[in-house]
C-alpha cells in the first residue's frame, strides 16, 4: 500500500492539470486537492503557507505556469511572479512540511542550437523571456528544496485548453490550405502521458530528486506534426511547409527542442509512448 495520501495539483485548469483530474478517479487511494489561480494564488507566499498549514500534503505537483510565450516579452512582471517567484514559495513550503515537490518546466530553457537531443545536464541558455522565467523557476526550486524533482517537457498538447493540435484542427476545418513551420524540430508530448508518468513515480514512492526530461518518443518538425494531424483527420486541407522567418513572432523560438528522456525512463522504470500513437489516442477522444 502506498505511503502517499494527499496530492496537491496547482494549475488544475491547465492542460496537464485537467489530465490529472481525469486520472484521479483511477487512483481512489489518494486524496487529490486541485487548485487554480482563484483557489490559490501561488505568487502569494502567505496564501501558499496557509494552504500547507491547513492541509496535510504528501506530494505537490506544480502544473501552474504563465505559458503565453509572446506576451511574456511585455508582461514580464506577471511571468516572473508565476514562473519563477511562486516556484520558490512552493518549494520552500514543501521543504518545511516534508512534502515531495514535483515541478514542471520546459524545453525553452535551451537555445535550440543542439543537433542531438538535450540531456538534463546540458547547458541552459533561453532565447526568450518566457524561457528565462522558467529557468529561474528551476533554480528557485533547487535552491529552496534540494529534494525537488524538476521535469522539463516540450510541445505539450491535449484535448484541453489551447494548443497546437486544437489550433490545427480548427484551421484545417476553416481553410483549404495552411502554412506550418518546417525548420523547428521537437517531440510532441501528450499531456495525459506525462500525467500518467508522474503518477507512476508517485505510485512507486521512489522520489529521486533532480532534473528530468519527458516527451513522447521520436522527433519531427511542426510541419510534420501538422501533416500527421491532417492524415489522421482525413482532412482535404493542404499543409504547406514554411520557414520561421515567414512566420515571425514577438518571442524567438528554439530551432531544436528534442529532449533526451532516458534518465526518467531508467530512474523510474517508465515506458514512454511513441508520439504518433499518442496523437491517435488524443484525437480519438476529440472526434
N, C-alpha and C positions, 0 to 999 in steps of 0.2 A: 504494500500500500504506500502511495506517495506521501512524502512528508509535507509537501506543499499544499496549503489550504486556500489561500486568498491571492488572487491575481488582479493587480490594477492595470487597466489599459487606458492610457491617455490618448487623446486624438481619436476617440471612439467613432467619430463620424467620417473619418478619412477612409481611404481605400483599404489599408491594412487593418484599421480598427474595425471596419464593418465585416471584414473577413473573419476576425476573431469573434465577432458577435454571432456569425453563422456557426463557427466551430464550437462555441460554448456549450451548445446543447449536447454535444458528443462527449463532454467532459463534466458530467454531473458531480464528480468527486471534488471539483474545485468551486470556490465562490469567486465569480468574476465581478469586478467593480469597474464599470465603464464610465469614463468621464470625457466630456467635450469642453470647449472653452467656456461654455456657460456654467458647467458644473464645477470646473476647476481652472482657475487662471494660473497656469504653470509658471508664468513670469512674475507672479506674486509670491515671494518666499514665505510670507506669513500664511497664505492660503494653502500652500503645499504642506507646511508644518502642521497646520490644523487638521488637514485630512489624514496625515500619517498618525497624528496623536489619537484621532477618533477611530481609526480602523487598523486592525492588525493585518498588515500586508506582507506576504511572503515573497512575492515577485512583482516588480513594476516593469512593465513594457512600455517604453516611451515611443508611441507612434505619432505623437503630435509634432507638427513641423510647419514652418512657413515655406510653402513649396512654389510660390509664384516667382519663378526664376527671373523673368524680365522685370517684374515690379520691384524685386529686391534691390535693383540698381538705384531706385529712388526712395523706396520705403525702407531705408536702411535700419532705422531705429527699431522698427517692428520686427524685421528679420533677425536682428541681433538678439532682441528680447526673447523670441520664441526658440530660435535655433541654437543659441549659444548660452545666454544667461540662465534661462529656465532649466537647461540640461544640468547645469551646475547645482541648481537648487534641488532638483530631483535626486541627483547622485548623492548629495550631502545628506538629504533626508533618509535615503535608503541605507547609507552607512550608519547613521545614528540609530536606525530601527532594525538593523540586521536584515534588511530586505535586499534580495538579489535584484540588481539593476540591469536591464537589457535595453540598450538604446539603438535606434535605427538611424543609420547615416546613409551616405550616398557616394556614387562614383564621381560626383562633381568635385571631390576633394583633390582629384588628379587633373593634370593639364591636358591629357589626351594625346601626348606625343609618343606614347609607347607603341611597340609593334607586336608585343606579346602580352597576354592577359596580366593585369595588375595583381600582384600579391599584396596581402595586408601589410607587409613590411616595406613596400615601395615608397619612395619619396613623394610626399604630397605637395601640390602646387596648384591651387584653384585658379581658374581663368575668369571667374565671375564672382560677384559679391555673395550670391547665394551659397556657392561652394565654400567661400571663406567662412561664412557664418556656421556652416555645418562642420567644417574642420575645427573651428573654435569650440563648438559643442562637444566634439570628441575629446578635445584637450581638457575641457572643463570636467567631463565625466571621469576621465582618468585621474585628474588632479584631486577631485573631491572624493572619489571612491575607486581605489585600486582594484577592487573586485568586479568592476563593471565589465559587461560583455557588450561590445560595440559591433553591430552588423551593418556593413555597407551593402547597399543593393543598387540596382540600376533599371531604368526603363520600366518602371512598375505600371502595370495595367490590371484591370479587373472589371467586373460588371458594375462596380460602384464608382461614384464620383466622376471627375473629369480626367481623361487620359487619352493616349494616342489611339488605342483601339476604338473607343467610343467616337472620337473625332472622325476617324477614317470611316466608320460605319455610317455616320451621318452624311459626310461629304460624298461617299460613294452612292448614297441614296438620292442626293440632290443634284449631282453633276455627271456629265458624260465622261469627263476626264479630269485628273488631278495630277499635280506635280509633287513629288516627295523626295527629300534629300537623300542622295546616294553616296555621299562621301563622309558620313559619320557612322562608325561601327560600334555595335554593342551587343548585349544579350538581353532580350526581353525577360521580365520577371513577373510571373502571375502572382499577385499578392496572396492568393489563397495558398499557394505552395510555400511561400515564405512563412505565413502564419502557421501552417502545419509543421514546418521545420522547427519553429520556435517552441511549439507545444511538445514536440519530440524531445527537445532539450530539457524542458521543464519536467516531463514525464520521467526522464532518466535521472533527474535530480543530481546531475553531474555538471555543476557550473564551473567551467574553466574560463577564467577571465581572459580578456584580450580582444584584439580586433580580428574580425572575420569578414569574409565576403560571401554573398549569396546572390546568385542569379541563375536562371534556367540554363541548361546545357546548350552550347552552340554559340555562334556569333554571326551577325548579319548587319546589313545597313537598314536605316529606316525605310528605304525604298523596298528592300527585300521583305521586310516585315509587312508593309502595306500590300505588296503583291500576294503574299500568303493569305492575308486577311481577305483580299478580293477573291482569291481562289476558293477559300472555304465558304465565303458568302455566295459564290457563284454569281457575282455581280457583272454587269456588262460595262461598268465604269473602267476606263483605261487609266492605268497608273504609269506615269512618266517619271524617269529619273531626272533630278535637278541637282545643282551644286549648292553648297551652303551660301555662297555669295549671291545666288539667285533668290535666297530666302533669308534676308538679313533680319536679325533680332537685336533688341537692345543689349542683351547679355550674350557674351560669347559662349559657345558650347565646345566641350572637348571632342576632338575628332575621333578618338578611340576610347571607348568606355567598357571594354571587355574585362570582366573581373575573374580572377582565379579563385574558385570556390573549394579547392582541395582541402584547405585547412578545416573548414567547418564540416566537410564530409567525413574526414578522418577522425577528428576530435570527438564528434558526437555520433558517429556512425549513421549519418543521414544519406539517403539516396535522393539525388536531385533530378527531377524530370527534365526531359528534352523540351526545348521551347515550343516546338511545333505542336506536340501532343497537348501541352498545357494550354496553348491558344485554342485548340479544338474544344477542350473541356470548358473553357470560359465562354466561347461563342455559343456552344450548345445551351448554356444557361440563359442566353440573351435573345435567342431567335425562336 
